[in-house]
Amino acid sequence: MTDRALVVVRAGALTTVQDLGRPGHAHLGVPRSGALDGPAAALANRLVGNPPEAAVLETTLTGCAVRARSTVTVAVTGAPGPVTVDGRPAAWAAPVRVPAGAVLDVGPAVSGVRAYVAVAGGVAVEPVLGSRSTDLLSGLGPALLTDGTVLPLGAARTPSTRATTALHARVPHTPPGVLARVDVAPQPAPPAELLLRVTLGPREDWFTPAAVRAFTTRAYRVSPASNRIGLRTEGPALERAAAGELPSEGMVLGAVQVPPDGRPVVFLADHPTTGGYPVIAVVHPADLPAAAQAVPGTPVRFLAVRRR
């Protein structure tokens, strides 16, 4: 029987299993979770022939290395960086065949923060509440990867003979170790400046007019304290107009919460489902993948595009 699994050789700084997440459970206190850079994860899955919901590996800054127990097809997207198979350079953002026993090494990110490793068949760890995602806040899903972790894989899709023949007829000179591309798509570069479109509210009235103006006109920076829960910022502190604290209320993906230090925090996939600090605005969902790739020190600007 074929042993379809990966063995973690180098776990890296923070590597997790992620898929589309587990939306719809906020009433139970369960965050959505899922890949922070959804488009990059979706492209990796598409390159190896997986459905969009297949689980991938999400690395952070330093990459990871895994050994294939059987021959597999992989693709690495997201933050660009070196990719090798048994020490030999391999393609980035393209399907690559990794022989049984070989080590796929995804090196440190050259730019950006998070890379995505898709394997044909998907990472087949046990789902929790319908998702295989690791949630750092609630602890649901598989544990953070450590050296020696064994990750089972699902069955890879097999293309039809007709499709395979046509593919080879179109691409006759495929380099060794690289599969003929059945799909390509441009990937945006990690942002040099992070521009986040926001809808002001629901609690902008908790801040002075000067603070709201500073929020939408002054520059912030991505803080090194950022993580999958939230993108923390450094910059002008926002002064409150209202004293006291709010009762806890529901929090959504992209909510910009302002804690007592006055520095905005953009809630990402593993954010808490409730909170008592005021939310000055909500980030447009299409801008959140770029936030996942913004390295510490990246300038951040909040652009108000619509008022409630």
C-alpha positions as a printed Julia matrix, in Angstrom:
308×3 Matrix{Float64}:
   0.0    0.0     0.0
   1.29   3.47   -0.86
   2.17   5.5     2.22
   0.77   8.89    1.3
   2.15  11.16    3.98
   4.64  13.93    4.65
   7.12  13.9     7.52
   8.14  17.3     8.87
  11.92  17.65    8.8
  12.07  21.35    9.67
   8.93  22.91   11.11
  10.04  26.53   10.76
   9.04  29.47   12.94
   5.28  28.9    12.69
   3.81  26.41   10.24
   0.16  25.42   10.46
  -2.41  23.45    8.49
  -5.03  25.74    6.94
  -8.02  25.49    4.61
 -11.06  27.72    4.04
 -11.69  27.84    7.78
 -14.8   27.16    9.85
 -17.22  30.07    9.34
 -20.64  30.01   10.95
 -19.59  29.11   14.5
 -19.09  32.58   16.01
 -22.15  32.03   18.23
 -20.17  29.22   19.85
 -17.14  31.47   20.36
 -15.23  29.74   17.55
 -13.26  32.01   15.17
 -13.33  31.5    11.42
  -9.59  30.74   11.1
  -8.35  29.54    7.66
  -5.53  30.68    5.39
  -4.67  34.36    5.91
  -3.74  34.87    2.26
  -6.7   33.11    0.69
  -5.83  33.84   -2.96
  -2.31  32.43   -2.53
  -3.63  29.25   -0.89
  -6.27  28.86   -3.61
  -3.65  29.23   -6.36
  -1.41  26.6    -4.74
  -4.33  24.17   -4.62
  -5.28  24.91   -8.22
  -1.73  24.29   -9.45
  -1.76  20.74   -8.06
  -5.34  19.97   -9.11
  -6.94  20.18   -5.66
 -10.41  21.58   -4.93
 -10.42  24.98   -3.2
 -11.29  23.46    0.19
  -8.2   21.2     0.35
  -5.92  21.83    3.34
  -2.46  23.3     2.75
   0.52  24.27    4.89
   0.93  27.93    5.83
   4.51  28.89    6.75
   5.7   32.07    8.47
   8.89  33.88    7.4
  11.32  30.94    7.7
   9.51  28.32    5.58
   9.62  24.61    6.37
  10.94  21.29    5.04
   9.04  18.02    4.61
   9.96  14.53    3.4
   7.56  12.76    1.05
   6.9    9.1     1.88
   5.57   8.57   -1.65
   5.91  10.51   -4.88
   3.75  13.64   -4.67
   3.04  16.8    -6.64
   3.42  20.07   -4.76
   3.2   23.81   -5.41
   4.5   26.69   -3.3
   2.92  30.15   -3.51
   2.52  33.26   -1.34
   5.67  34.91   -0.04
   8.41  34.25   -2.62
  11.51  32.38   -1.53
  13.86  29.55   -2.54
  12.35  26.09   -3.12
  14.51  22.97   -3.38
  13.95  19.23   -3.75
  16.81  17.27   -2.17
  18.94  20.4    -2.42
  18.25  21.07   -6.09
  16.42  24.27   -7.09
  12.75  23.77   -7.93
  10.09  26.04   -9.36
   8.1   28.45   -7.23
   4.4   29.0    -8.03
   4.35  25.97  -10.36
   3.58  22.26   -9.88
   6.66  20.24   -8.92
   7.04  16.47   -8.56
   8.76  15.33   -5.35
   9.94  11.69   -5.49
   9.36   9.28   -2.62
  11.96   9.87    0.09
  12.95  13.31   -1.21
  12.87  16.46    0.93
  10.98  19.54   -0.2
  12.54  22.59    1.44
  10.73  25.92    1.37
  13.34  28.49    2.35
  12.98  31.83    4.16
  10.74  34.4     2.53
  12.65  36.87    0.36
   9.73  39.27    0.72
   6.36  38.92    2.4
   5.55  36.74    5.4
   3.55  33.61    4.57
   4.09  30.88    1.98
   1.58  28.16    1.1
   2.48  24.55    0.31
  -0.2   22.53   -1.46
   0.15  18.8    -2.07
  -2.0   16.91   -4.57
  -4.7   15.24   -2.49
  -4.49  17.82    0.29
  -3.35  17.45    3.89
  -5.82  14.95    5.36
  -5.62  15.55    9.11
  -8.84  14.99   11.06
 -11.31  17.89   10.57
 -12.82  19.71   13.55
 -16.18  21.44   13.04
 -15.81  20.84    9.32
 -12.32  22.33    8.94
  -8.71  21.16    9.14
  -7.46  24.64   10.04
  -5.25  25.29   13.05
  -6.78  28.06   15.17
  -4.19  29.75   17.39
  -6.8   31.48   19.56
  -9.18  28.62   20.41
  -6.69  25.77   20.01
  -9.01  23.89   17.63
  -7.58  21.88   14.77
  -4.18  20.2    14.46
  -1.31  21.33   16.64
   1.44  23.59   15.31
   3.85  21.56   13.21
   6.94  20.29   14.97
   9.9   18.31   13.67
   8.83  14.7    13.18
   5.11  15.43   12.7
   3.52  13.03   10.19
   0.86  14.55    7.95
  -1.44  12.13    6.1
  -2.41  13.05    2.54
  -5.63  12.5     0.64
  -5.92  10.77   -2.71
  -4.7   12.89   -5.61
  -6.98  13.56   -8.52
  -5.97  11.65  -11.64
  -6.35  13.57  -14.93
  -7.99  11.74  -17.81
  -5.76  10.07  -20.4
  -7.13  12.38  -23.08
  -6.36  15.5   -21.04
  -2.86  14.27  -20.19
  -2.07  13.46  -23.82
  -3.26  16.87  -24.96
  -1.21  18.56  -22.24
   2.02  16.83  -23.26
   1.32  17.65  -26.9
   1.12  21.35  -26.0
   4.11  21.41  -23.65
   6.72  18.99  -25.08
   9.84  20.32  -23.29
   9.05  20.38  -19.6
  12.19  20.75  -17.41
  13.06  17.78  -15.16
  11.23  17.86  -11.83
   8.6   20.32  -13.05
   5.19  19.25  -14.28
   3.72  20.94  -17.32
   1.63  23.86  -16.08
  -2.07  23.27  -16.34
  -2.81  26.63  -14.77
  -0.95  29.88  -14.2
  -1.96  33.11  -12.55
  -0.11  36.3   -11.6
   0.69  36.76   -7.92
   0.8   40.23   -6.41
   4.09  41.2    -4.81
   4.05  41.65   -1.03
   3.12  45.27   -0.33
   5.74  48.0     0.03
   2.93  50.07    1.57
  -0.28  48.56    2.92
  -3.35  50.53    1.86
  -6.44  49.3     3.7
  -9.84  50.56    2.59
 -12.17  50.9     5.57
 -15.79  51.62    6.35
 -15.9   53.86    9.43
 -17.92  52.62   12.41
 -19.68  51.22   14.24
 -17.92  52.99   17.14
 -16.19  55.96   15.49
 -18.21  58.23   17.8
 -16.1   56.9    20.68
 -13.16  58.87   19.28
 -12.53  62.59   18.9
 -12.87  64.14   15.43
  -9.11  64.73   15.48
  -8.51  61.02   16.21
 -10.78  59.91   13.34
  -8.98  62.35   11.04
  -5.58  61.04   12.18
  -6.74  57.46   11.64
  -7.63  58.13    7.99
  -4.78  60.51    7.11
  -1.7   59.59    9.15
   0.7   56.71    8.43
   1.09  53.7    10.72
   3.56  50.79   10.59
   3.07  47.05   10.94
   4.18  46.0    14.43
   6.41  42.94   15.01
   3.75  41.84   17.53
   1.34  41.03   14.67
   0.15  37.43   14.28
  -2.73  35.37   12.87
  -5.1   36.93   15.41
  -4.46  40.52   14.43
  -2.23  42.94   12.57
  -1.0   45.33   15.23
   0.16  48.81   14.3
   2.6   51.41   15.57
   1.86  55.1    15.1
  -0.41  57.88   16.36
  -2.5   56.97   19.39
  -6.2   57.61   18.85
  -7.81  59.71   21.57
 -11.21  58.66   22.85
 -14.15  61.01   23.14
 -16.08  58.61   25.39
 -14.94  57.34   28.77
 -15.58  53.88   30.19
 -15.8   50.58   28.34
 -18.3   48.95   26.05
 -20.09  45.71   26.9
 -18.62  42.87   24.85
 -20.07  42.77   21.34
 -19.56  40.66   18.25
 -16.37  41.06   16.22
 -16.03  40.45   12.48
 -13.09  39.67   10.24
 -11.31  42.93    9.41
 -12.64  44.85   12.42
 -10.22  47.61   13.47
 -10.3   47.54   17.25
  -8.57  50.2    19.31
  -7.23  48.98   22.69
  -6.36  51.35   25.56
  -2.94  52.23   24.07
  -4.77  53.88   21.15
  -3.0   51.9    18.39
  -5.37  50.21   15.91
  -5.43  46.41   15.6
  -6.85  44.81   12.43
  -8.52  41.5    13.29
  -7.44  38.6    11.08
  -8.61  35.0    10.71
  -8.03  33.8    14.29
  -9.61  36.87   15.9
 -11.86  36.61   18.99
 -15.57  36.51   18.23
 -16.41  39.16   20.86
 -14.63  42.14   22.35
 -15.18  45.24   24.47
 -12.74  47.72   22.93
 -14.35  50.09   20.4
 -14.16  49.28   16.69
 -13.43  52.44   14.74
 -13.77  50.85   11.29
 -13.88  47.61    9.3
 -11.37  46.76    6.55
 -12.63  45.84    3.08
 -12.31  42.0     2.83
 -10.4   42.19   -0.48
  -7.54  44.06    1.26
  -6.92  41.48    4.01
  -4.74  39.06    1.97
  -2.19  41.86    1.5
  -2.21  42.4     5.26
  -1.16  38.76    5.68
   2.01  39.46    3.67
   3.0   42.81    5.22
   6.31  42.47    7.07
   6.98  44.38   10.31
   7.79  48.01    9.56
   5.6   48.16    6.44
   3.8   51.53    6.24
   0.02  51.24    6.73
  -2.63  53.73    5.64
  -6.35  53.5     6.33
  -8.54  54.94    3.56
 -12.19  55.66    4.4
 -14.25  54.73    1.35
 -17.8   54.79    2.68
 -19.55  56.01    5.79
 -22.38  54.17    7.46
